[in-house]
Amino acid sequence: MATVELEKVKKRFGKIEVIHGIDIEIADGEFIVIVGPSGCGKSTLLRMVAGLETISEGELRIDGARANEKEPMERDIAMVFQNYALYPHMSVAQNMGYGLKIAGASKAEIESKVCNAAKLLQLSELLDRKPRQLSGGQRQRVAMGRAIVREPKVFLFDEPLSNLDAKLRVQMRLDIRELQSKLGVTALYVTHDQVEAMTMADRMIVMNGGVVEQIGSPLDVYERPDTLFAAQFIGSPSMNIVDASARDGVLNIGGMSVALECPRAATGRVKLGIRPEHLLHAADGPLELRVRMAEPLGANTLLHGTLAHDGPSFTASLPGVHRIERGGESARLTVRPDNMHLFDADTGRRLA
Amino acid sequence: MAEERAGMVERHGAGVWLTHGLMIAGVLVIAFPIWLAFVASTVTQPEITNPPMPLLPGGHFVENYTAALFSGVNVPVATMLLNSLVMATGIAVGKIAISLLSAFAIVYFRFAGRTTFFWLIFLTLMLPVEVRIVPTYEVVAGFGMLNSYSGLIFPLIASATATFLFRQFFLTVPDELAEAARVDGARPMRFFIDIILPMSRTNIAALFVIFFIYGWNQYLWPLLITTEPEMNTIVMGIKQMFPSGDDVADWPVIMATSILAMIPPVIIVVSMQKFFVRGLVDSEK
């Protein structure tokens, strides 16, 4: 159990800077999810915390003490890898106890700790098996077991669920979360899956191109995205973004003179973001969606199309079933002012 | 259609017979000289020299083999067998130990000139022993290692082939394994001993068999550096048994020696066959 702080942390590979100075403070026992598209530097960041990559600049503190130069083993962390990285020639029990064995723990101590962890993860029956005799989900649990046996200060997860099938992933998501809160260990979890980020995180860190776009609780990020990127990355289907111009509290979208009550003081060119699920059917709504395709999902219906005749593409998610016979029909929609997000057209930052 | 299928089965059957026939014929062709050597080692000298040569074993098995093992021509075969065993085992173990370590260094450590070193090692693959035999002799003689086991073993230990093979194997081991071991607190040598060695055991077994036979069959090098009969190895020893000038060759004893020389490699191959085949055909995940 520990706090983790990163201060202006940068990473360069040769001359190329891939992480451009990141500040994060993680409280004791917090579950932090780092989410972003592939190549955004999230795994590199995690590996720097683990000590598998050197930190080019800035400082990493675990429990208040500088950890930049410490070996991974001295940082008191445990890591779960994407492909589990179980030692193929060792049994499950040996895999889980290897770290303790190196640390010089007694046989009895190793056995009792492995036994407890196995019980927690329902692995007791499998302790004598080799990794290749296990299913994907079981291997995942062994990797978890290897991490918790050592009772580390911090758990690090590097996309641990991406090799599992969808159903198992939902189950493991709950299991990991439950385990972490039971053990009360600080956790740093990297994923590209925004659903995992939304469901697991105490706070999530949205990363893009080596910088942090936003840090906040999942609902904060969902309800008040700081940047265009965070707005579009979190939420499914992703947020509609259209160009608009604001004047005197009225918003014009794409020259089609649809005036919306503008909730905030903004003038000039802006980007307007509206989540598909916040659009409502209204016979006299200000937005006209020309439907090109409808996807009935049962609980709701996704309407894909364009705003007006040939405006920007737009998606609406309406509750319940809407029978739309063929493309070309249009639907009139409205949105509550507090569900409209305005971003600066140039910087992509949220306008207050 | 049924007839057609029957025809196919028949042709198939004929094919099986044909291939088996060819295979048996091939085995006979290969085994025949060995059989002749065995027959020759169980008869007396006059029986061999008077044509036609016998094709069935005679009654002097014990006599000839005792003579070969304990007195031989120049030196007892038992001594030469021991010399060969020490040399072959030493070469095999040494080659594997050195190439495992050098491959480990090349794959897992970043040091100045890493690639250069790898290519230097790789380059020696292209030089057969014979090319460097004179300078090697000079060095070994300078160290006073003539007529010694160390002289027989050390110059043949360096192995580019094994280094290369282990390097290729280590490259297939996922990086995460090394990282997991680092997080678990394993220092490099601990990782090498606990993780890398057990994972390479099938490769090690396969290479042991190959290098044991390589060491066992060394001829030129032992011939050069052993002048005392007590240090002769079996493969060169057989040649030494051939008489020079007008002496009469003791063919039954020479043949018995040949048969004896074949036994240790056969034992090694047969006993390690399971590992050997596994090492060649699959890489464990």
Interface residues (C-beta under 8 A of the other chain):
Chain A: A50 G51 L52 E71 P72 M73 I77 A78 M79 F81 Q82 N83 Y84 A85 L86 Y87 P88 H89 M90 Y98 G99 I102 A103 R132 R146 R150
Chain B: P174 E176 L177 E179 A180 A181 R182 V183 D184 G185 A186 R190 D194 I195 P198 M199 E284 K285
